[in-house]
Amino acid sequence: MSFVPQVKIPATYMRGGTSKGVFFNLEDLPKSAQVPGEARDNLLLRVIGSPDPYGKQTDGMGGATSSTSKTVILSKSTQPDHDVDYLFGQVAIDRPFVDWSGNCGNLTAAVGSFAISNGLVDSSRVPENGIAVVRIWQANIKKTIIANVPMTNGEVQETGDFELDGVTFPAAEVQVEFIDPSSADSAMFPTGNVIDELEVPGVGTFKATMIAAGIPTIFLNAKDIGYKGTELQGDINSDEKALKMFETIRAHGAMKMGLITDISEASGRQHTPKVAIVANPMDYVSSSGKPISVSEIDLNVRALSMGLLHHAMMGTAAVAIATAAAIPGTLVNLAAGGGDRNAVRFGHPSGTLKVGAKASCIDDVWSVDKAIMSRSARVLMEGSVRIPGGSF
């Protein structure tokens, strides 16, 4: 009996923010996977090690969490005044599904570094020393992102003293700017309201801010669904009843936001929208054991990703938080104390994060010029991944 040999594909394993993923140059993929479709999805599933009924992704590069089951495909940009096209695939762990419906804000911090190191940015735009301004076209959501990548002696600088809660070691700071982060194909507030009454059959009716900025997100008051807003992963992820409740809320929120037309479609759109709970600032102890004082933060936020409470905060959800905080009257803004704000520091399970956004209202329509946050990125391994030749 003969078996198909493994295929060797150039790849880089990178950390960006509080996420990790496998990065590919589009031209390095097998021809059949250079275009969207079944071959590409099957290739990425096999690289990550999904679907895995054991939930461990042992036979792949995935880390069995939503933060580490990620893939990125980059290429020289086809868009005017951009350097690189960035396509993100969120790989499901337990089923054969790659979600292309949204962006990963955390891995965005690594896109500029990869693009420079792999010759995707014209050398004339990369200084020997200083900051390289990489113009990224986010192909999933059709938005511009600017990554400010530090350079030293002609190479990307990855080491530094910037600390990011949720990441163990310090690294170089990468400032990321999300330009006009509201949804490209719908209003920032799809319902037209900064606060809605969200009716969820079998669960209840709750006040909700539903916003499409960074990533479509449904914000709820933590106390309205029985939480304090200071919870850690174990407080929610070990509670199957709670997880089902959050998924039901997410599905009905998706319907109200116009992201799906039938509740059954929600299971095929795990990456978006996100659900997050907000609360006024309170003392708590982070997952690392670090005390977080009420004086350090403006509010607390906890967000779910791919059905589980995130260990820190998704970068795209942080953009949604920054945007909503800048708009008076949203649940996020009210939890932070209300009024006009261009920046907030919020508490999450791993610590704190400061984000900023500039909002304006013209003819009763809100818009945001950009949202800004700092992240870090680092190459963990580079070379090739191998997968069985008959798997895509």
N, C-alpha and C positions, 0 to 999 in steps of 0.2 A: 504494500500500500504506500503510495507516495503522498507527500504533504507539500503544500505551497510554502515556499520560504518566506521569511520576514522581509518587510520593506523598510528601508532606512530613510528617514525624512529629517532634514535639518530643522532644528528647533532650539528655542531658548526657554528655560524655566525661570520665571521672574516673580519677584514680589513687587506689588504696587500698592501702597497704602497698607491696609489690613487684609488684602487679598493676595492670592497666588494664582498664576495661570501659565499655560503653555503658549508661547508666542511663535508665530510662523510668518515668514515672508511669503506672500501669495505665490510668487514665482517658484518657490521651493516645493510646493505641494504637487502631488501627481496631477496630471492634466485633468482627469475626471473630477478632481476636488477643487480645481481652480475656479469653478463656477458653482453657484448655489444649487443645492439639490441633495438627493439621497446619498450620493457617493461622498460628498463633503461631510454630511451629518454622520454617516456611518464611520468615516475615518476618525472624526473627532471623538465620537463615543468610544471607539476602541482605544484611542490614545489616552483618554481619561480613565477608562476602565468601567464603563457603563454599558448597559444596565447591570447593576450588581444586586441580586436579591439579598445578599448578606449585608449590604449597606456600607461596605468598607472600601470599595474601589482598590482592592489589593492588587489586581492585575492591570494596573494602569497608573497614570500620573496624578490622578485626583486624590484629594485628601479627605473625602467622605463628608465634607461640609459644603454649604453653598458658597463659602468664601474661597474654597480651593478646588472647585469643580468648574474651572473656567478656561476658555480658549480665546485667543486673539489672532486675527489675520490682518497683516499690514501690507500696504503697497504704496508706491509713489502715487501721489494724489492725482486724480483726474479732474479736480475742481480748481478753478482759477484762484490764485493767491493762497493756496494751501500746500503744505509739504507732504503730508501723508494721509492716506485713507485708513481708518480704523474700524474694523468690524469685530464685534464681540459676540461670542456664543456661550450662553449659560447652559452647561450640560447637566441634565437631570441625573440623579444618582441611581435611582431604583427602576428607571424605565427608559426606553430608547427614544429620547427626546432632547433636541437642542433648541433652546428658546432664543430667537433672534429679535425679540420685540423691544429690547431696551439696551441701555449702555451700562458699563461698569465704571463708576467714577473713580474707584480706588485704582484699578489697573490703568486708568488714564495716565496716572503719574509715571508709569513705566513706558508708555507709548513713545514719548519723545526720546527717551534714552535708547530704546531699541532702534528707533528710526535713524538716529544719528549714527549709532555704532554699526548699523547694517547698510549704510550708504543710501538711505531713502531720502535724506535731506541734502540739498545741494550744498557743497562745501563752502560756497561763498556766503552762506547764511550761518555758518558755524564758526564762532570765534575761537581763537587758540586758548584764550582765558576769558572768563567772565560768564555771561548768561546767554545761552542759545535759545532764541524764541522760536519754538516749533509750532507751526499752524496745523492743527489736526482737524480733519473732516470726519466727524463721527457718523459713519454710514448707516448705523441702525436707526438713529433718530434725526439724521440730516441736520446736524448742528455743528458749529465751529467751537473748538476748544483750543486754548493757548496753554502750552506747557513751557515753563521757564526752567530750562535745564542747566545746572552749573557745569562749567567746563574748566579743566585744568590741564595745561600742556597738551592741548589738542584732543583730550579724551574726556568722556563723560565722567564727572566726579560723583561717586556713589557714597563715599564715606563722609562723615560729618558729625555734628553734635546736635542735630535736630531730633527731638524726641516726639514720638507719636503714640499716644495711649492706644494699646492694643497690639503694638509692635515691641518686641523685647529689647532690641538694640537700637542705638541712635544711628542716623545716616544723614546724607546731604538733603537739604530741604528743596523740594520742587513745588513752586507755586503754580497752581492750576486755575485758569480762568475759564468759566463756562459762559460763553457769549450768548445772550438772548436765550436763556435756558428753557423757556416755556415751550410747550409742544409745537411742533412744526405744522401739524394738521388739525389742531383744535385750539379752543380758547384756553388760557391759563386756568380759568375756573370753568370747567365744562358745563356746569349747571347754571353758571351766571351768578352764583352766590359765594361769598367767602365762608359762610356757614350754612349747612343744610341739615334737615332732619332726615337721617338715613334709617329707613325701616328695614329690619332684617327679620323675616318670618322665623318664628321659633326662638329668637334670641332677644329682640327688643328694638326700640327706636332710640337712636342716639344722635346727638349733635356731632357733625362731622365737617371738617374742611377737606375738600377734595380738590387737589391741585395737580396740574400737569406741568411740572417744572423740574428739570433734572431727570426725574422719572415720575410717572403718575403715582401719586401717594394719597392714601386716605388717613387723615389724622383724626384721632378720637381723644377725648378726655379720659385719662387712665381711671379716674374714680368712677366714671359712668359704667365701666364694665368690671368693677371690682378690684382694681389694682391701685397701687400707690404711685407707680412711675419710677420706682427705684429698684425694680426687679432685676435679677441676674438670669442667665440662661437656664439654670436648673429649676428656677421658680416657675417657668412656663413650659420649657421643652419637655419636662417629665410629666406634663399634665395633658393627656390625650384629649380630654374633654375641652380644655382651653384651646388647644391647637385646632380642633374641629370648629370651635366657635369663631376663632380668628379667620379661618378659611371661609366660613359662611359669610362673615362680614365682608371679606375681601371680594367674594364673588358678587354679592349684591351691590357693593360699591362700584365694581367694574361695570355692572349693568347701568347704574345711575350716571357714571362718567361717560357712557357711550363707547366703552372699549370693547364690549361684547354685546351681542344681541340676544343671547340665550344663556342662562345660568350654566348649562352644561359645557359651554366654551371655556369657562374659567380654569378647568383642570388642564387645558392645553395651552394655558398662558400663565405659567407659574411665576415667571420673572416679573410681570407687571399685572396690576398695580401692587405697590407695597402697602402694608398697614403699619401704622405707628401710633403709639399712645404718648400723650404729653401730660406733664404735671408741673406745678410750681416748683421752684428749687427746694430741695430737701437734702439733708445730710445722708450719706450712705457710704458703704465700703465697696470698692470696685472688685472685680473678679481677681485682681492681682493682690488684693489685701490693702490697697492704698485707700486711705480715708479721703472722701470727697466732701468738702465743706460747702454749706449753702452759700457762703460768701464767694465761692469760686465760680459759680454758675448762674445763668439767668433762668434756666428751666431744665427739666429732665425729659429725655426722649428715649423711648425704646421702640425698635423697629423689627419687623419680621421679614425674613428673606427666604424664599423657597420653602415656606411653611414652618420655619423655625425662628425663634428669637436670635437675632444676629449678635455675635460676641462683642461687637463694637458699634460701628455705624457704616452702612453702605455709603460710598461717596456720592452717588446720585441722590440718595435720600437726604444726605447732608445739604445738597443743593436745594432740594425741596424745602428743607427746614429753613435755610437762609432766606429763601424767597418768601415763604409764608410768614416768617418773623418780621420781614420788612413791610408787610402789608397790614395796616391796622384792622383789627376786628377778627382776624383768623384765630383759630384755637391756639396755634403756635404763638402768635403775637400776644394773645391774652395771657397764656401761661407764663410768658416772659415778662409780664407786667404791663403790656399794652403800649400804645403810643408809637411815635416814629422811631424806627431803629434801622441802622445800616449794618449792624453786626450783633451776633449773640454767641455766648459760650454755653454749650449745653452738656449735660451729663449723660453718659451712656454706660453700658455695663463694664467697659474696660477703663473708663476715665472720663476725660473731657475733650471737647473739640470746639475751636472757634471758627465760625464761618461768617461771611459777609455778603451782602447783596444791596444793590441800589434799585429801588422800585419807583415807578412814577404812574400817575393815573391821569389819563386824557379821555375826556368824554365818558367818564365812568368805566373805562376799560383799563385794567392794570397791566403793566408790562415791567419787565426787569431787564436792564441793560446787560448785566453780568453778575455772576456769583463767583466768589473767590474763596479758595481754601488752600492750605498747605498740606502736602503729603511727602512721602519719600519713596524711593524705588531702588531695587538692587537686583542684579543678575545673580541667581542662585546656582545655575548650571547651564552650560551651553554645549551644543554638539548635535546629537540626533536622537530622535525617538524611533522605536521600532514597533511595528505592528504586523500581524500575519497578513500576507499579501491578498488573501481572499476575503478580507473583512470589510471591504468597501467597494 
